[in-house]
Amino acid sequence: MSLANDPRVVMTLDAGGTNFRFCGMRGLQPVTEVVALPSNGDHLDRCLSNIVEGFSRTRELCPEPPAAISFAFPGPADYPAGIIGDLFNLPAFRGGVALGPMLEDRFQIPAFINNDGDLFVYGEAIAGFLPYVNGLLEQAGSHKRYRNLFGVTLGTGFGGGIVRDGELFVGDNSMAGEVWLLRNKVEPSLNAEEGVSIRAVRRVFAEKSGIPFERAPEPKDIFEIGTGNAPGDRAAAVEAFRRMGEVVGDAMANALTLTDSLAVIGGGLSGAWPLFLPSVVDELNGSFTGHDGRHYSRLASKVFNLEDRDQRETFLKGDARVITVPGGTRTLRYDPLPRIGIGMSRLGTSEAVAVGACAFALRKLDQRRGPASV
């Protein structure tokens, strides 16, 4: 059965450092209003009480009893076991908190927890960027299709996730896709997140405009300055996002070398893509120089910006041709242009996370149930 037509209801949670937002999902669509409660991240009892309260209220709003709970929660965590480790944004979580088992005991249904970057990419693979690109290829008459997706989220931090052939890849320690810990190309003594975050954009803007960090505006205001829609140091604003794009591109290149997949970008900073996406693509299509002076492409594949019409058309067309099998007359289709498409979220980050959480729960429930008996 298609997930879009699945009748089971899944309760989800968008867990922020300030507020928790609960919702019921069915067929990858919300079927309840959002229930919002404060996170109380500095007080464990109040935090857990509000999580239970939020799901309790949501259950009452659901059109039928929910089949599972599934949501994104910050790490570090043993996500398969539902145990949350020591969190930065929710400091009350210390020493290992069995959040998943607690919810299963309280609501008597399975509870699944994952990283938000993972669920974002999973949602985009199920109902967002991946089917969007494959749909464009089909409309263009291309026989090429993609099955894998790598994605990143840009915001307070730098998150990531990997979907391989329709399955979320989480790794043996629930730590796959932790792109924030890749090296920062611009400042190699730092990790990538220090160049790809809200604070990074503000810091570079402050540095280039000669003001203290505390006086730097928020990224949405820096974007308006950079596009000429608000007064301010436009050159500093453009450079702040360009430099972020360079660090994003280098980190994504390291990942795409391994995944050889489409790539999608989301998160709170993603709306500023006109100022940073070109530098991401430039970095991905950059080169290395060997000791002999020869240049080598940064990636084995050519990367195309799918938000740019001309690049999108070239990506969709490829280099398709027909070749003849030696010694006979049989012909084969051949496209010698290995290529990667990169673009922005088609669902929106929050919706993609909710879709990913819902889909993950339904898939896990089906796996537990096993094949139908003959």
C-alpha angles and dihedrals in degrees: 000000000000113000089229089062098039109127096207119109121225124192114222137190131206100206113202128172091250107026140023118217118197128194142166117235131195127172087004089297130104114257098178137049117260118269111208125195133164115265097223086201093175094059116056099198094050091044094052091043091055092048090054091044092050094051091043092055091045092051089056090054095049115107089228136006109294119246096211149351117240129170149143120259130174121263164257088093145134091241099183089054093041093235117143119210133203107319129200100206094039102042095178089075104089135147097013124310116206095218097156096050090045091056092045090053092047100045101024094227131101116277122205126191129188142163115277093233090054094048092045091057092042091054091049090049093050101043110353138047100359097054089039092059094042088050091054090050091051092049090050091054093246120147093208117109133179126221103173133066135190120189144175136203121215119202137085084352140005114260135175146182143189130217116190120193093334096315128104111242109214102161131229094290098036087253105110116131096026092152094162088078095057116109119275107241095205095045106022095189088065133064121252095258090067087065097036111053143076091271091050093055091048092046095053092045090052092047095049095043094045098240132124116269090243090063095050112115124236118276094256088059092044088053091053089050091048093052092048094248095115133035119260144083100326095182091054091049093050091048092049092059095037091056091047089052091052092055092044091050094051092048092047091048090057090051097042090053085068103034101039089201146123114284130219132188128207140148136099094302095048093093088072091064095124087068100042110024096075091057090047090055093043089055093047090051093045127112146231124229119221127214088261091058094251118138123231126194115252089231133026088233131059112246121220128196103230091195088067112080097214094046090046092054092049090048092051094046096047116171099293118176141154121244132188122235108244114259096017147051100254113121132207134196112244131183111184095185110099105200143174125204120211126190148137130288114283094199104039119253100268093045091047091053091049092047090048092049092049094047093046092054094048092049092049092048090053092049091052091050091051127200118335114263118254 
